[in-house]
Amino acid sequence: MRKGEKRKKELLNIAYDMFLTQGYENTSVDEIIEKAQIAKGTYYYYFQSKEQMLEEVIDMMIDSEAEMAEQIISTDIPVPQKIVGIIASMKPTEVEQPVKNALFQPENVLMHYKVRQKLINVLTPLLSEVIYEGVNGGIFECENIPERVKMLLIISDSTFNEGKFSEKDIAVFIDMTEKLLGAESGTMSFIYDLIDKSEMEAVE
């Protein structure tokens, strides 16, 4: 790693830690500069704004999560569990929630869209690889796999990451996933026990 790349990564790690401990909105560029012990010009050499830094911190998180997803692919667990494991690996941890919350601020709508698109772009080939494995193993029966994966990711994200959901939503999502992949009924039913239902319980 070249010196400039190493310095930039160090700044991103500092920002990551501060966004988690203080929150994105409560962390100023000046505080990051002070923590890193660099000149303001050095900061702006690498980042045009704090918003750009947030985007690159999220990119760093996604890259790390993609490595975890690749490890899941290489395990011997059943294909349906691999699918859910990969999707789950790409969600921010509880500790990373302040970074995710920043994306839902009105001023970060465009960035939220860009991050969502990057997640889909990163996940699609990884999940497609697993779906192909399932097709070859007779678990799934479908074509146009990357397109089906994109649809699955969009619906999953919209249902479980961006709002409250109901018991019926979970049942329909499981049924839709099985039909989308050409799986026998019940193949993906285990998903129900893995979903965090804290949001669901708040729905009247």
Residue frames relative to the residue before (quaternion, step in Angstrom):
aa qw qx qy qz dx dy dz
M 1.0000 0.0000 0.0000 0.0000 0.00 0.00 0.00
R 0.4241 -0.7176 0.4946 0.2463 3.55 -0.81 1.03
K 0.6877 -0.5151 0.3226 0.3972 3.54 -1.23 0.57
G 0.6668 0.5084 -0.3058 0.4510 3.60 0.92 -0.91
E 0.6541 0.5058 -0.3056 0.4722 3.57 1.00 -0.84
K 0.6397 0.5239 -0.3226 0.4606 3.56 1.05 -0.81
R 0.6493 0.5117 -0.3204 0.4626 3.60 0.94 -0.84
K 0.6542 0.5139 -0.3161 0.4562 3.58 0.92 -0.87
K 0.6481 0.5112 -0.3147 0.4686 3.58 0.97 -0.84
E 0.6187 0.5373 -0.3376 0.4632 3.59 1.03 -0.76
L 0.6562 0.5050 -0.3051 0.4705 3.60 0.97 -0.86
L 0.6486 0.5144 -0.3169 0.4629 3.58 0.99 -0.80
N 0.6464 0.5117 -0.3185 0.4679 3.59 1.01 -0.77
I 0.6263 0.5205 -0.3296 0.4777 3.59 1.05 -0.77
A 0.6648 0.4972 -0.3004 0.4697 3.57 0.90 -0.94
Y 0.6168 0.5554 -0.3355 0.4456 3.59 0.97 -0.86
D 0.6811 0.4856 -0.2844 0.4684 3.58 0.85 -1.00
M 0.6914 0.4785 -0.2853 0.4600 3.59 0.91 -0.87
F 0.6234 0.5275 -0.3439 0.4635 3.59 1.01 -0.71
L 0.6693 0.5000 -0.2987 0.4614 3.58 1.04 -0.76
T 0.7426 0.4266 -0.2314 0.4616 3.58 0.87 -0.94
Q 0.7902 0.3000 -0.1487 0.5133 3.60 1.01 -0.78
G 0.4715 -0.6229 0.4736 0.4067 3.55 1.18 -0.59
Y 0.5914 -0.6053 0.4027 0.3489 3.55 -1.06 0.74
E 0.6929 0.4963 -0.2849 0.4386 3.56 0.82 -1.02
N 0.7187 0.4516 -0.2417 0.4702 3.59 1.11 -0.70
T 0.6292 0.5019 -0.3366 0.4888 3.58 1.27 0.09
S 0.1938 -0.7959 0.5661 0.0923 3.58 -0.70 1.07
V 0.6370 -0.5094 0.4126 0.4055 3.53 -1.28 0.39
D 0.6351 0.5455 -0.3316 0.4348 3.59 0.98 -0.84
E 0.6458 0.5122 -0.3235 0.4647 3.59 1.02 -0.76
I 0.6343 0.5183 -0.3289 0.4699 3.58 1.02 -0.78
I 0.6462 0.5245 -0.3066 0.4618 3.55 0.99 -0.91
E 0.6602 0.5042 -0.3058 0.4652 3.57 0.96 -0.90
K 0.6558 0.5156 -0.3077 0.4577 3.57 0.93 -0.90
A 0.7195 0.4419 -0.2433 0.4774 3.57 1.00 -0.86
Q 0.2853 -0.7851 0.4929 0.2436 3.56 1.32 -0.35
I 0.4652 0.6335 -0.4719 0.3994 3.53 0.78 1.12
A 0.5629 -0.5672 0.4674 0.3781 3.56 -1.30 0.18
K 0.6215 -0.5560 0.3937 0.3867 3.55 -1.18 0.58
G 0.6250 0.5533 -0.3398 0.4333 3.58 1.04 -0.74
T 0.6139 0.5499 -0.3407 0.4524 3.57 1.11 -0.70
Y 0.6272 0.5380 -0.3311 0.4555 3.56 1.00 -0.88
Y 0.7434 0.4197 -0.2329 0.4657 3.56 0.78 -1.06
Y 0.4991 0.6044 -0.4390 0.4391 3.58 1.27 0.00
Y 0.7482 0.3877 -0.1963 0.5013 3.56 1.07 -0.82
F 0.8142 0.1396 -0.0339 0.5626 3.59 1.02 -0.77
Q 0.4122 -0.7182 0.5058 0.2417 3.56 -0.88 0.93
S 0.8043 -0.0161 0.0639 0.5906 3.58 1.12 -0.67
K 0.6449 -0.4897 0.4005 0.4289 3.55 -1.31 0.11
E 0.6064 0.5667 -0.3491 0.4350 3.57 1.10 -0.70
Q 0.6434 0.5002 -0.3246 0.4801 3.58 1.00 -0.79
M 0.6291 0.5310 -0.3354 0.4580 3.58 1.02 -0.76
L 0.6266 0.5274 -0.3351 0.4658 3.60 0.98 -0.81
E 0.6468 0.5226 -0.3205 0.4537 3.57 0.92 -0.90
E 0.6996 0.4563 -0.2791 0.4738 3.60 0.92 -0.83
V 0.5740 0.5457 -0.3777 0.4797 3.60 1.17 -0.50
I 0.6622 0.4932 -0.3019 0.4765 3.58 0.96 -0.86
D 0.6060 0.5397 -0.3474 0.4699 3.60 1.05 -0.73
M 0.6395 0.5272 -0.3126 0.4640 3.58 1.01 -0.85
M 0.6401 0.5180 -0.3100 0.4752 3.58 1.04 -0.85
I 0.6607 0.5117 -0.3056 0.4564 3.58 0.93 -0.93
D 0.6405 0.5261 -0.3261 0.4545 3.60 0.97 -0.83
S 0.6502 0.5105 -0.3073 0.4715 3.57 1.02 -0.84
E 0.6694 0.4952 -0.2944 0.4690 3.57 0.99 -0.86
A 0.6063 0.5542 -0.3488 0.4513 3.58 1.12 -0.67
E 0.6153 0.5365 -0.3411 0.4661 3.58 1.07 -0.69
M 0.6335 0.5156 -0.3234 0.4779 3.58 1.04 -0.79
A 0.6392 0.5337 -0.3210 0.4512 3.57 0.98 -0.88
E 0.6512 0.5177 -0.3119 0.4589 3.59 0.98 -0.83
Q 0.6209 0.5277 -0.3375 0.4712 3.57 1.11 -0.65
I 0.6261 0.5354 -0.3350 0.4573 3.58 1.06 -0.76
I 0.6245 0.5569 -0.3358 0.4325 3.57 0.99 -0.85
S 0.7186 0.4668 -0.2526 0.4494 3.58 0.97 -0.85
T 0.5417 0.6203 -0.4103 0.3916 3.62 1.24 -0.06
D 0.5287 -0.6442 0.4634 0.3012 3.56 -1.33 0.20
I 0.3887 0.7236 -0.4962 0.2812 3.63 1.17 0.24
P 0.6475 -0.5344 0.3613 0.4058 3.64 -1.15 0.50
V 0.6501 -0.5606 0.3589 0.3665 3.57 -1.13 0.71
P 0.6557 0.5043 -0.3547 0.4358 3.70 0.75 -0.81
Q 0.6635 0.4955 -0.3035 0.4713 3.59 1.02 -0.80
K 0.5876 0.5604 -0.3691 0.4521 3.58 1.12 -0.59
I 0.6331 0.5474 -0.3304 0.4363 3.57 0.94 -0.91
V 0.6989 0.4561 -0.2692 0.4806 3.56 0.81 -1.01
G 0.6384 0.5409 -0.3263 0.4398 3.59 1.00 -0.80
I 0.6509 0.5105 -0.3149 0.4653 3.57 0.99 -0.81
I 0.6582 0.4996 -0.3135 0.4680 3.58 0.90 -0.91
A 0.6687 0.5034 -0.2974 0.4592 3.58 0.96 -0.89
S 0.6380 0.5505 -0.3338 0.4225 3.59 1.03 -0.73
M 0.6844 0.4929 -0.2801 0.4585 3.58 1.18 -0.49
K 0.5551 0.5819 -0.4084 0.4318 3.58 1.25 0.09
P 0.5367 -0.6128 0.4552 0.3594 3.62 -1.01 0.70
T 0.4842 -0.6360 0.5084 0.3203 3.57 -1.10 0.65
E 0.6921 -0.4599 0.3385 0.4414 3.58 -1.26 0.22
V 0.6434 0.5337 -0.3110 0.4522 3.56 1.05 -0.80
E 0.6994 0.4667 -0.2588 0.4755 3.58 1.14 -0.68
Q 0.3649 0.7759 -0.4572 0.2360 3.58 1.30 0.01
P 0.6208 0.5465 -0.3735 0.4200 3.68 0.92 -0.67
V 0.6319 0.5152 -0.3371 0.4708 3.59 1.08 -0.68
K 0.6495 0.5043 -0.3137 0.4748 3.58 0.96 -0.86
N 0.6364 0.5499 -0.3341 0.4254 3.59 0.94 -0.86
A 0.6054 0.5715 -0.3548 0.4254 3.57 1.07 -0.72
L 0.6312 0.5554 -0.3362 0.4244 3.58 1.07 -0.68
F 0.6929 0.4851 -0.2752 0.4570 3.57 1.16 -0.58
Q 0.4466 0.6567 -0.4746 0.3795 3.57 1.26 0.20
P 0.6156 -0.5967 0.3621 0.3658 3.62 -0.96 0.83
E 0.6841 0.4992 -0.3005 0.4388 3.58 0.98 -0.80
N 0.7121 0.4398 -0.2540 0.4848 3.60 1.24 -0.28
V 0.2502 0.8053 -0.5058 0.1817 3.60 1.21 0.43
L 0.6678 0.5007 -0.3059 0.4581 3.59 0.88 -0.93
M 0.6523 0.5079 -0.3154 0.4660 3.57 0.96 -0.88
H 0.6065 0.5558 -0.3448 0.4521 3.59 1.03 -0.83
Y 0.6534 0.5103 -0.3066 0.4675 3.57 0.94 -0.91
K 0.6694 0.5080 -0.3005 0.4512 3.59 0.90 -0.93
V 0.6520 0.5043 -0.3144 0.4708 3.59 0.98 -0.85
R 0.6342 0.5335 -0.3250 0.4555 3.56 0.98 -0.85
Q 0.6597 0.5035 -0.3049 0.4673 3.58 0.97 -0.86
K 0.6453 0.5108 -0.3311 0.4616 3.58 0.99 -0.77
L 0.6187 0.5426 -0.3406 0.4547 3.59 1.01 -0.80
I 0.6610 0.4997 -0.3024 0.4712 3.55 0.92 -0.92
N 0.6644 0.5112 -0.3028 0.4535 3.59 0.95 -0.88
V 0.6747 0.4816 -0.2913 0.4775 3.59 1.05 -0.77
L 0.7161 0.4764 -0.2562 0.4412 3.57 0.91 -0.95
T 0.5989 0.6286 -0.3718 0.3287 3.58 0.96 -0.82
P 0.7137 0.4187 -0.3000 0.4747 3.68 0.72 -0.84
L 0.6214 0.5426 -0.3483 0.4451 3.61 1.08 -0.66
L 0.7002 0.4464 -0.2687 0.4881 3.58 0.86 -0.95
S 0.6038 0.5639 -0.3595 0.4339 3.58 1.04 -0.72
E 0.6156 0.5560 -0.3374 0.4450 3.57 1.03 -0.82
V 0.6805 0.4791 -0.2829 0.4769 3.57 0.99 -0.87
I 0.6331 0.5228 -0.3373 0.4605 3.60 1.01 -0.78
Y 0.6190 0.5293 -0.3400 0.4702 3.60 1.00 -0.79
E 0.6229 0.5304 -0.3335 0.4684 3.58 1.03 -0.81
G 0.6687 0.5030 -0.2950 0.4613 3.58 0.99 -0.85
V 0.6259 0.5238 -0.3324 0.4726 3.57 1.08 -0.73
N 0.6711 0.4974 -0.2923 0.4656 3.58 0.93 -0.91
G 0.7076 0.4432 -0.2530 0.4887 3.57 1.17 -0.62
G 0.5437 -0.6581 0.3835 0.3523 3.59 1.26 0.11
I 0.4723 0.6743 -0.4447 0.3527 3.60 1.27 0.22
F 0.7788 0.1870 -0.0870 0.5924 3.56 1.07 -0.82
E 0.1084 -0.7635 0.6311 0.0832 3.54 -1.28 0.42
C 0.4047 0.7000 -0.4887 0.3278 3.57 -0.07 1.29
E 0.2734 -0.7202 0.6127 0.1766 3.52 -1.37 0.36
N 0.7592 0.3479 -0.2587 0.4855 3.60 -1.30 -0.04
I 0.0609 0.8784 -0.4721 0.0427 3.54 1.00 0.90
P 0.6579 0.4982 -0.3568 0.4378 3.69 0.75 -0.79
E 0.6525 0.5120 -0.3166 0.4602 3.59 1.01 -0.80
R 0.6408 0.5089 -0.3208 0.4769 3.59 1.03 -0.73
V 0.6296 0.5359 -0.3266 0.4580 3.57 1.03 -0.80
K 0.6429 0.5226 -0.3245 0.4564 3.59 0.92 -0.87
M 0.6521 0.5104 -0.3096 0.4673 3.57 0.96 -0.89
L 0.6461 0.5247 -0.3130 0.4576 3.58 0.97 -0.86
L 0.6679 0.5076 -0.2959 0.4569 3.58 0.94 -0.89
I 0.6550 0.5155 -0.3147 0.4542 3.58 0.93 -0.89
I 0.6867 0.4740 -0.2875 0.4703 3.58 0.87 -0.93
S 0.6359 0.5320 -0.3260 0.4542 3.57 0.98 -0.83
D 0.6773 0.4959 -0.2897 0.4597 3.58 0.88 -0.97
S 0.6862 0.4903 -0.2869 0.4543 3.57 0.87 -0.95
T 0.6909 0.4939 -0.2795 0.4478 3.57 1.02 -0.78
F 0.8389 0.2670 -0.0980 0.4640 3.56 0.71 -1.07
N 0.7400 0.4111 -0.2404 0.4749 3.62 1.15 -0.35
E 0.7778 0.3625 -0.1731 0.4833 3.58 1.14 -0.42
G 0.8248 0.0536 -0.0546 0.5603 3.59 1.08 0.41
K 0.6333 -0.5075 0.4113 0.4150 3.53 -1.32 0.06
F 0.1153 -0.7905 0.5996 0.0471 3.53 -1.18 0.58
S 0.4037 -0.7290 0.5134 0.2050 3.54 -1.24 0.50
E 0.7010 -0.4210 0.3633 0.4465 3.52 -1.37 0.07
K 0.6564 0.5125 -0.3089 0.4595 3.57 0.99 -0.85
D 0.5993 0.5618 -0.3601 0.4422 3.59 1.06 -0.71
I 0.6537 0.5099 -0.3147 0.4622 3.58 0.96 -0.87
A 0.6628 0.5122 -0.3061 0.4523 3.57 0.91 -0.96
V 0.6700 0.4880 -0.2988 0.4730 3.58 0.94 -0.88
F 0.6302 0.5351 -0.3386 0.4493 3.60 0.99 -0.79
I 0.6568 0.4997 -0.3121 0.4706 3.59 0.94 -0.88
D 0.6606 0.5052 -0.3011 0.4666 3.58 0.92 -0.94
M 0.6576 0.5158 -0.3024 0.4584 3.57 0.96 -0.91
T 0.6414 0.5313 -0.3225 0.4498 3.59 0.98 -0.87
E 0.6595 0.5059 -0.3066 0.4637 3.57 0.94 -0.90
K 0.6806 0.4745 -0.2927 0.4754 3.59 0.92 -0.87
L 0.6308 0.5543 -0.3258 0.4345 3.58 1.02 -0.83
L 0.7598 0.3635 -0.1849 0.5064 3.56 1.04 -0.83
G 0.4417 -0.7026 0.4559 0.3214 3.58 1.26 -0.09
A 0.3840 0.7209 -0.4808 0.3188 3.57 1.01 0.86
E 0.5786 -0.5651 0.4494 0.3792 3.56 -1.21 0.43
S 0.6031 -0.5628 0.4252 0.3726 3.55 -1.18 0.63
G 0.7603 0.3348 -0.2721 0.4857 3.57 -0.88 0.98
T 0.4858 0.6893 -0.4273 0.3259 3.60 1.23 -0.34
M 0.7928 0.2787 -0.1259 0.5271 3.58 0.95 -0.91
S 0.3423 0.7800 -0.4776 0.2153 3.61 1.20 0.22
F 0.5604 0.6209 -0.3850 0.3902 3.59 1.16 -0.50
I 0.4905 0.6716 -0.4257 0.3567 3.59 1.24 -0.38
Y 0.5847 0.6187 -0.3716 0.3704 3.58 1.01 -0.82
D 0.7126 0.4626 -0.2604 0.4587 3.59 0.90 -0.93
L 0.6733 0.5103 -0.2952 0.4462 3.60 1.20 -0.37
I 0.5926 0.6011 -0.3631 0.3946 3.60 1.20 -0.43
D 0.4325 -0.6649 0.5501 0.2610 3.55 -1.02 0.89
K 0.1609 -0.8449 0.5073 0.0544 3.57 -0.38 1.24
S 0.3316 0.7577 -0.5061 0.2445 3.59 1.20 0.31
E 0.6502 0.4905 -0.3148 0.4874 3.59 1.06 -0.70
M 0.6414 0.5448 -0.3252 0.4313 3.54 0.98 -0.88
E 0.6612 0.5406 -0.3104 0.4174 3.57 0.95 -0.89
A 0.6469 0.5244 -0.3205 0.4514 3.57 1.21 -0.47
V 0.5692 0.5975 -0.3836 0.4145 3.59 1.27 -0.22
E 0.2875 -0.7637 0.5528 0.1688 3.57 -0.84 0.93
